[in-house]
């Protein structure tokens, strides 16, 4: 039976820039009981920028914590629960502008949130394209992640690379060497727009660790955009291995 919904919100204007990495660098972050999920034999991580809107926690909308940016670095896993394989994401870093959000998520879900000054902008490039840009300030430097997107939209196609990146409906985090926390994320399949250009400029070593520098400084294998939707995140449950 599904657990109680912890968080409701809208996730909108999702920019996803995807890089191939050596699976070895993800082993320290791999939750017990999960295995790496690959796309066509490639182990991927994604830099993700998006907006939270209309956010409520346990049915309460907290003032000044309703609309805000998030930028995260994530990778992809599978977990077999004895009946079926579940596809999920693991977060290496999550950045938001609100300290309280970071405290709650880190405490309840053992996430890896940090609070930093953030800003975003959305503007028309021309009649056919829109620019979506997310920025966060660390040690006096503004970092950025963004994309120029064709205004036309289409549904995600089954079996596509976009489906692999966007449609992971579980989250997993390592609690101990033998315990993982699992939580369910609910949302419909999203509409996507074609990315025509992108930018990722960040202090990778300081923000994500030296191990990621060789991979996040190379050209990505893909860049995607999704409109997003209303989402729900259910309360987490512990898995003991």
C-alpha positions as CSV (number, residue, x, y, z in Angstrom):
1,X,0.0,0.0,0.0
2,X,1.3,3.5,-0.9
3,X,2.4,5.6,2.0
4,X,1.1,9.1,2.9
5,X,2.0,11.9,0.5
6,X,4.6,14.1,2.1
7,X,5.0,16.8,-0.5
8,X,2.9,18.2,-3.3
9,X,4.1,20.8,-5.9
10,X,4.5,21.6,-9.5
11,X,7.8,20.8,-11.1
12,X,8.1,22.9,-14.3
13,X,10.6,24.0,-17.0
14,X,13.0,21.1,-16.4
15,X,16.4,21.4,-18.1
16,X,18.3,18.1,-18.2
17,X,21.9,17.9,-19.5
18,X,23.2,14.3,-19.5
19,X,26.8,13.0,-19.3
20,X,28.4,9.6,-19.6
21,X,30.6,8.7,-16.6
22,X,32.7,5.8,-15.5
23,X,30.4,3.7,-13.2
24,X,33.3,3.4,-10.7
25,X,32.8,7.0,-9.5
26,X,29.2,6.4,-8.6
27,X,29.9,3.3,-6.4
28,X,30.4,5.4,-3.2
29,X,26.9,6.9,-3.7
30,X,25.1,3.7,-4.7
31,X,22.4,2.8,-2.1
32,X,22.5,-0.8,-0.8
33,X,20.3,-3.2,-2.8
34,X,20.2,-1.0,-5.9
35,X,22.1,-1.5,-9.2
36,X,23.1,1.1,-11.7
37,X,20.6,1.6,-14.5
38,X,22.2,2.2,-17.9
39,X,21.1,3.5,-21.3
40,X,22.4,1.5,-24.3
41,X,25.3,0.4,-22.1
42,X,26.1,3.9,-20.9
43,X,26.2,5.0,-17.3
44,X,24.7,8.5,-17.1
45,X,24.4,11.4,-14.7
46,X,22.2,14.4,-15.3
47,X,22.5,18.0,-14.3
48,X,19.0,19.2,-13.7
49,X,17.5,22.6,-13.3
50,X,13.8,23.3,-12.6
51,X,11.2,25.3,-10.7
52,X,9.2,24.3,-7.7
53,X,5.8,26.0,-7.7
54,X,2.7,25.8,-5.4
55,X,4.6,23.7,-2.9
56,X,3.0,22.2,0.2
57,X,4.4,19.9,2.9
58,X,1.9,17.7,4.6
59,X,-0.8,19.9,3.2
60,X,0.7,23.2,4.5
61,X,2.0,25.9,2.3
62,X,4.8,27.6,4.2
63,X,5.3,31.3,3.5
64,X,8.3,32.1,1.3
65,X,8.8,28.4,0.6
66,X,6.2,28.0,-2.1
67,X,8.0,28.9,-5.3
68,X,11.8,28.4,-5.7
69,X,14.5,27.0,-7.9
70,X,16.4,23.7,-7.7
71,X,19.5,22.4,-9.4
72,X,20.7,18.9,-8.8
73,X,23.1,16.2,-10.0
74,X,21.6,12.7,-10.2
75,X,22.2,9.2,-11.5
76,X,19.9,6.3,-12.3
77,X,19.4,2.9,-10.5
78,X,17.1,-0.1,-10.4
79,X,15.8,-2.0,-7.4
80,X,14.1,-5.4,-7.3
81,X,11.5,-5.6,-4.5
82,X,10.9,-9.3,-4.9
83,X,8.2,-8.8,-7.5
84,X,9.3,-6.2,-9.9
85,X,12.2,-4.0,-10.9
86,X,11.7,-0.3,-10.0
87,X,13.6,2.4,-11.8
88,X,14.8,5.3,-9.6
89,X,17.1,8.2,-9.2
90,X,19.9,8.9,-6.7
91,X,20.9,12.5,-5.9
92,X,24.5,13.4,-5.4
93,X,23.8,17.1,-4.9
94,X,20.6,19.2,-4.6
95,X,20.8,23.0,-4.4
96,X,17.9,25.2,-3.3
97,X,17.7,28.8,-2.1
98,X,15.9,28.0,1.2
99,X,17.7,26.6,4.3
100,X,14.6,25.1,5.8
101,X,14.0,23.0,2.7
102,X,17.5,21.6,2.9
103,X,17.2,20.8,6.6
104,X,13.8,19.0,6.2
105,X,14.9,17.0,3.1
106,X,18.3,16.0,4.6
107,X,16.7,15.0,7.9
108,X,13.7,12.9,6.6
109,X,15.2,11.5,3.4
110,X,18.9,11.6,3.9
111,X,19.1,13.8,0.8
112,X,22.1,16.0,-0.1
113,X,20.7,19.4,-0.1
114,X,22.6,22.7,0.2
115,X,21.1,26.2,0.4
116,X,22.7,28.9,-1.8
117,X,21.5,32.2,-3.4
118,X,19.7,31.3,-6.6
119,X,17.9,33.0,-9.5
120,X,16.3,32.1,-12.8
121,X,15.1,33.7,-16.0
122,X,12.8,32.7,-18.9
123,X,12.6,34.8,-22.0
124,X,11.8,34.6,-25.7
125,X,14.8,34.3,-28.0
126,X,12.6,34.6,-31.1
127,X,9.1,33.5,-32.1
128,X,10.1,29.9,-32.1
129,X,12.5,29.5,-29.1
130,X,12.6,30.3,-25.4
131,X,15.6,30.5,-23.1
132,X,15.4,28.8,-19.6
133,X,18.3,29.6,-17.3
134,X,19.1,28.7,-13.7
135,X,21.9,30.2,-11.6
136,X,23.3,29.6,-8.2
137,X,26.0,31.4,-6.3
138,X,28.8,29.6,-4.5
139,X,31.9,31.2,-3.0
140,X,31.1,34.5,-4.7
141,X,30.7,32.9,-8.2
142,X,27.5,32.6,-10.1
143,X,27.2,29.1,-11.8
144,X,24.6,28.4,-14.5
145,X,22.6,25.7,-16.2
146,X,20.3,26.5,-19.1
147,X,18.9,25.7,-22.5
148,X,17.3,27.3,-25.5
149,X,14.2,25.3,-26.4
150,X,12.0,25.0,-29.4
151,X,8.5,26.1,-28.4
152,X,6.9,23.1,-30.1
153,X,6.0,20.2,-27.7
154,X,5.5,16.5,-28.1
155,X,4.9,13.5,-25.8
156,X,7.7,11.3,-24.6
157,X,7.9,8.2,-26.8
158,X,8.0,4.8,-25.2
159,X,11.5,3.3,-25.3
160,X,13.2,6.6,-26.1
161,X,16.2,8.1,-24.5
162,X,14.0,10.9,-23.1
163,X,11.8,8.3,-21.4
164,X,14.9,6.8,-19.7
165,X,16.0,10.2,-18.4
166,X,12.6,11.6,-17.3
167,X,10.6,8.6,-16.2
168,X,12.1,7.4,-13.0
169,X,9.3,7.2,-10.4
170,X,11.3,6.2,-7.3
171,X,14.0,7.9,-5.3
172,X,16.7,6.0,-3.3
173,X,19.2,7.2,-0.8
174,X,21.9,5.4,1.2
175,X,21.3,5.5,5.0
176,X,24.0,3.0,6.1
177,X,26.0,0.2,4.5
178,X,22.9,-2.0,4.9
179,X,20.0,0.3,4.8
180,X,18.4,2.3,2.0
181,X,15.5,4.8,2.1
182,X,13.0,4.5,-0.8
183,X,10.3,7.0,-1.7
184,X,7.8,7.2,-4.6
185,X,7.4,10.2,-6.9
186,X,4.1,10.5,-8.8
187,X,3.4,12.5,-11.9
188,X,2.0,12.0,-15.4
189,X,4.3,11.5,-18.4
190,X,5.5,15.0,-19.5
191,X,5.6,16.8,-22.8
192,X,9.1,17.7,-24.1
193,X,10.7,20.4,-26.2
194,X,13.7,20.1,-28.5
195,X,16.9,21.7,-27.0
196,X,18.7,23.7,-29.7
197,X,21.5,25.0,-27.4
198,X,22.5,24.7,-23.8
199,X,25.0,26.0,-21.2
200,X,26.5,24.5,-18.1
201,X,29.2,26.5,-16.4
202,X,30.0,25.6,-12.8
203,X,32.8,25.0,-10.3
204,X,32.5,21.3,-10.7
205,X,35.4,20.3,-8.3
206,X,34.1,22.3,-5.4
207,X,30.4,21.6,-5.9
208,X,30.5,17.9,-6.9
209,X,34.0,16.6,-6.3
210,X,37.2,16.1,-8.3
211,X,36.0,12.7,-9.5
212,X,33.3,14.4,-11.7
213,X,35.6,16.9,-13.3
214,X,36.8,14.8,-16.3
215,X,33.2,13.9,-17.1
216,X,31.2,17.1,-16.6
217,X,33.8,19.1,-18.5
218,X,33.3,17.0,-21.7
219,X,30.4,17.6,-24.1
220,X,27.2,15.9,-22.9
221,X,25.6,13.1,-24.8
222,X,22.2,14.8,-24.8
223,X,20.2,17.7,-23.5
224,X,16.5,17.6,-22.9
225,X,13.6,19.8,-21.7
226,X,10.2,19.0,-20.2
227,X,7.3,21.2,-19.3
228,X,6.7,19.3,-16.1
229,X,3.5,18.9,-14.1
230,X,2.0,18.6,-10.7
231,X,3.9,16.0,-8.6
232,X,3.6,14.1,-5.4
233,X,6.3,12.7,-3.2
234,X,5.3,10.0,-0.7
235,X,6.8,9.4,2.7
236,X,9.9,7.3,2.6
237,X,10.3,3.7,3.8
238,X,13.5,1.9,4.9
239,X,14.9,-1.1,3.0
240,X,17.2,-3.4,5.0
241,X,19.6,-5.5,2.9
